[in-house]
Amino acid sequence: MDVLLARKELNEKPKKVQLSKLIEELKEAGERIFYFDKDNSHKDMMALVDTIEAEGYNVYFREVRYGLADDEYMYEVHAL
């Protein structure tokens, strides 16, 4: 499964990354906070959370708003 990482600049395209690569990074670090782009579907984000929880981690998921417009947000996933 591919997910989109959060953009660093509003006018650039988000980078695509495989979920398996994120899980490898998580296993190396022990805990991580990931930020994902708003272009990911909520369904994909819930599948990502379920997959990480299946690996034995506790996961906290939320939307982070950085502006007043409805489309100015990103997803935050904190895995412990």
C-alpha positions in Angstrom: 0.0 0.0 0.0 1.3 3.4 -0.9 0.6 6.6 1.2 1.5 10.2 0.6 3.7 12.0 3.1 2.9 15.6 4.1 4.1 18.3 1.8 6.8 20.7 3.0 5.6 23.5 0.7 2.0 24.1 -0.3 2.7 24.2 -4.0 4.8 21.0 -4.2 3.5 17.4 -4.8 3.5 15.0 -1.9 6.0 12.1 -1.9 4.7 8.6 -2.2 6.0 6.0 0.2 5.3 2.3 0.8 3.8 1.3 4.1 6.3 -1.5 4.5 9.1 1.1 4.4 7.4 3.1 7.2 7.1 0.0 9.4 10.8 -0.8 8.9 11.6 2.8 10.0 9.3 2.4 13.0 11.0 -0.9 14.0 14.4 0.7 13.9 13.4 3.8 16.0 10.9 2.2 18.4 8.5 5.1 18.1 7.8 7.7 15.5 5.5 10.5 14.5 4.5 10.5 10.9 2.7 13.3 9.0 0.6 12.4 5.9 -0.9 14.5 3.2 -4.6 15.5 3.0 -4.9 13.8 -0.4 -4.8 10.3 1.4 -8.3 8.9 1.9 -9.5 8.5 5.4 -10.1 4.8 4.6 -6.4 4.4 3.7 -5.4 6.1 6.9 -7.5 3.8 9.0 -6.0 0.8 7.1 -2.5 2.2 7.9 -3.5 2.5 11.6 -4.8 -1.1 11.7 -1.6 -2.4 10.0 0.7 -0.6 12.5 -1.4 -1.8 15.4 -1.2 -5.4 14.1 2.6 -5.0 14.4 2.1 -4.5 18.2 2.3 -0.7 18.4 -0.1 1.7 20.1 -1.3 4.3 17.5 -2.7 7.8 18.0 -4.3 9.3 14.9 -5.6 12.8 14.4 -6.1 15.6 11.9 -3.8 18.6 12.3 -5.3 21.9 11.1 -2.8 24.5 10.0 -5.2 27.1 8.6 -8.7 28.3 8.6 -9.9 26.8 5.3 -11.5 23.4 5.3 -8.8 21.9 3.1 -5.8 23.1 5.2 -5.0 20.0 7.3 -2.8 16.9 7.4 -2.9 13.6 9.2 -0.7 12.8 12.2 0.1 9.3 13.2 2.0 8.7 16.4 3.1 5.1 16.9 4.5 3.9 20.2 
